Amino acid sequence: MILEIDNLYATPKSVLDKKYSEGEGVWRKKKLLVMDRTSTLPDRCIKCNTPTKGFFVEKNLYYYPPILTIISFLLFFVIGILIIIPLLIFRKRAKIMVGLCEHHRKRRINFLWIFGGFFILAIISFLVSGFVPNSTIESAIPLSVGGGALLISLIFVTASNISLFAKKIDDQHLWIRGVKPIYLQEFPELPE
């Protein structure tokens, strides 16, 4: 008997057909993932919805009331850094565990290693530029290399981040944006 397989790397249909039931505390609402604070996410990759084999990454989510955010941006230039104090007092925080498959886990680790290498290169370049006489063109070379390495390291650390954001956090629920549609399709619609 010969099996016809279109894509060896696709998630098995039997796994994709399994949907979360209404009572498990995780729903979708349009492009948002809504979950109870006490619920756990399934053992699926948040990026591609494949099995994670039990590997989860802790993700901190923060929510600031919108009016406070607007006021803080407007007043930042007037009172400066002091505006951060009310933001820290009134923010709401939640920790969730999100799954990552082996492919996305390796990609994230590789990006973090690249970030570390370029960041160390930037530090060394800045230190070397301090030992080169300022009057020569050679002093600009280590600064340029350091600036470029710092920029590249920031790009890689940003790319390694799991981009989930809290749209709203209250005492019972989290509303999370940035979740891929293939992952969201696993959950039932949020009951009105």
C-alpha positions as CSV (number, residue, x, y, z in Angstrom):
1,M,0.0,0.0,0.0
2,I,1.4,3.4,-1.0
3,L,0.6,6.5,1.0
4,E,0.2,9.7,-0.9
5,I,1.6,12.6,1.1
6,D,1.5,16.1,-0.3
7,N,3.8,17.7,2.3
8,L,5.9,15.7,4.7
9,Y,6.3,18.7,7.0
10,A,2.6,19.6,7.3
11,T,0.8,19.2,10.6
12,P,-1.2,15.9,10.5
13,K,-4.9,16.5,9.7
14,S,-6.0,14.6,12.8
15,V,-4.1,17.1,15.0
16,L,-5.5,20.1,13.1
17,D,-9.1,18.7,13.4
18,K,-8.8,18.7,17.2
19,K,-10.4,21.9,18.4
20,Y,-10.4,23.4,21.8
21,S,-13.7,23.0,23.5
22,E,-15.7,25.9,25.0
23,G,-14.8,25.1,28.6
24,E,-11.0,25.3,28.3
25,G,-10.7,29.0,28.7
26,V,-9.1,29.9,25.3
27,W,-11.0,31.6,22.5
28,R,-10.5,33.7,19.4
29,K,-12.2,37.0,18.6
30,K,-11.4,38.1,15.1
31,K,-7.6,38.4,15.1
32,L,-7.3,38.3,18.9
33,L,-6.5,35.4,21.2
34,V,-8.6,35.6,24.4
35,M,-7.8,33.5,27.3
36,D,-8.5,33.1,31.0
37,R,-5.6,34.2,33.2
38,T,-5.5,30.6,34.6
39,S,-5.7,28.8,31.3
40,T,-2.7,27.2,29.5
41,L,-2.1,27.3,25.8
42,P,-1.9,24.0,23.9
43,D,1.4,22.2,23.1
44,R,1.5,23.8,19.7
45,C,3.9,26.3,18.1
46,I,2.5,29.9,18.4
47,K,4.0,30.7,14.9
48,C,3.2,27.6,12.8
49,N,0.8,25.5,14.9
50,T,3.0,22.3,14.8
51,P,3.6,20.2,17.8
52,T,6.2,21.5,20.2
53,K,7.0,18.3,22.1
54,G,6.6,20.2,25.4
55,F,8.9,23.1,24.8
56,F,7.4,26.4,26.1
57,V,8.8,29.9,26.4
58,E,7.7,32.3,29.1
59,K,6.3,35.6,27.7
60,N,5.6,38.7,29.8
61,L,2.7,40.8,28.5
62,Y,2.1,44.3,29.7
63,Y,-1.0,46.5,29.3
64,Y,-1.2,50.2,30.0
65,P,-4.6,52.0,30.0
66,P,-4.9,53.9,26.6
67,I,-5.6,57.3,28.2
68,L,-2.6,57.0,30.4
69,T,-0.4,56.1,27.4
70,I,-1.6,59.1,25.4
71,I,-1.1,61.5,28.4
72,S,2.4,60.1,29.0
73,F,3.5,60.7,25.4
74,L,2.1,64.2,25.5
75,L,3.7,65.0,28.8
76,F,7.0,63.3,28.2
77,F,8.7,66.4,26.9
78,V,7.3,68.6,29.7
79,I,8.1,66.5,32.8
80,G,10.6,64.0,31.2
81,I,11.4,60.7,32.8
82,L,9.0,61.2,35.7
83,I,6.1,60.2,33.5
84,I,7.4,56.6,33.7
85,I,6.3,56.3,37.3
86,P,2.5,56.4,36.7
87,L,3.0,54.0,33.8
88,L,4.8,51.5,36.1
89,I,2.1,52.0,38.8
90,F,-0.9,51.5,36.6
91,R,0.3,48.8,34.2
92,K,-1.1,45.3,34.3
93,R,1.1,42.3,33.7
94,A,0.5,38.7,32.8
95,K,2.9,35.8,32.2
96,I,2.0,33.2,29.7
97,M,3.8,30.1,28.4
98,V,3.8,29.9,24.6
99,G,4.9,26.8,22.6
100,L,7.7,26.9,20.0
101,C,8.4,24.1,17.6
102,E,11.9,22.8,17.0
103,H,12.4,24.9,13.8
104,H,11.3,28.2,15.4
105,R,13.2,27.4,18.7
106,K,16.5,26.8,16.7
107,R,15.9,30.0,14.7
108,R,15.4,32.0,17.8
109,I,18.5,30.6,19.5
110,N,20.6,31.3,16.3
111,F,19.3,34.8,16.2
112,L,20.2,35.3,19.8
113,W,23.8,34.0,19.2
114,I,24.2,36.3,16.2
115,F,22.9,39.2,18.4
116,G,25.5,38.3,21.1
117,G,28.3,38.2,18.6
118,F,27.5,41.5,17.0
119,F,26.9,43.1,20.4
120,I,30.4,42.0,21.6
121,L,31.9,43.2,18.4
122,A,30.3,46.6,18.9
123,I,31.6,46.9,22.5
124,I,35.2,45.9,21.4
125,S,35.0,48.4,18.5
126,F,34.0,51.2,20.8
127,L,36.8,50.3,23.2
128,V,39.3,50.2,20.4
129,S,38.2,53.6,19.1
130,G,39.2,55.0,22.5
131,F,42.8,54.0,22.0
132,V,43.1,55.4,18.5
133,P,44.2,59.1,18.3
134,N,41.2,61.3,17.6
135,S,42.9,63.4,14.9
136,T,43.3,60.5,12.4
137,I,40.8,59.0,10.0
138,E,41.6,55.6,11.6
139,S,39.6,56.6,14.7
140,A,36.4,56.7,12.7
141,I,36.8,53.1,11.5
142,P,36.3,51.4,14.9
143,L,33.3,53.8,15.6
144,S,31.7,53.0,12.3
145,V,32.2,49.2,12.8
146,G,30.9,49.5,16.3
147,G,27.8,51.4,15.2
148,G,27.1,49.0,12.4
149,A,27.5,46.0,14.6
150,L,25.2,47.6,17.3
151,L,22.6,48.2,14.6
152,I,22.8,44.6,13.3
153,S,22.6,43.2,16.8
154,L,19.5,45.2,17.5
155,I,17.9,43.8,14.3
156,F,18.6,40.2,15.3
157,V,17.4,40.6,18.9
158,T,14.2,42.1,17.5
159,A,13.8,39.3,15.0
160,S,14.3,36.6,17.7
161,N,11.5,38.1,19.8
162,I,8.1,36.4,20.0
163,S,5.9,39.3,19.0
164,L,2.8,39.0,21.1
165,F,1.2,42.1,22.7
166,A,-1.6,42.6,25.2
167,K,-4.5,44.5,23.8
168,K,-6.2,44.4,27.1
169,I,-5.7,42.7,30.5
170,D,-8.3,42.5,33.2
171,D,-8.7,40.4,36.4
172,Q,-10.0,37.4,34.5
173,H,-9.0,37.6,30.8
174,L,-6.1,38.4,28.5
175,W,-6.7,39.8,24.9
176,I,-3.6,39.1,22.9
177,R,-2.6,40.3,19.4
178,G,0.1,39.1,17.1
179,V,-1.0,35.5,17.1
180,K,-0.8,33.8,13.7
181,P,-4.2,32.9,12.0
182,I,-3.2,29.2,11.6
183,Y,-2.9,29.0,15.4
184,L,-6.1,31.0,16.1
185,Q,-8.2,28.6,13.9
186,E,-7.7,25.9,16.6
187,F,-9.9,27.8,19.1
188,P,-13.7,28.4,19.2
189,E,-15.1,31.9,18.8
190,L,-15.5,33.9,22.0
191,P,-19.1,33.6,23.1
192,E,-20.8,37.0,23.3
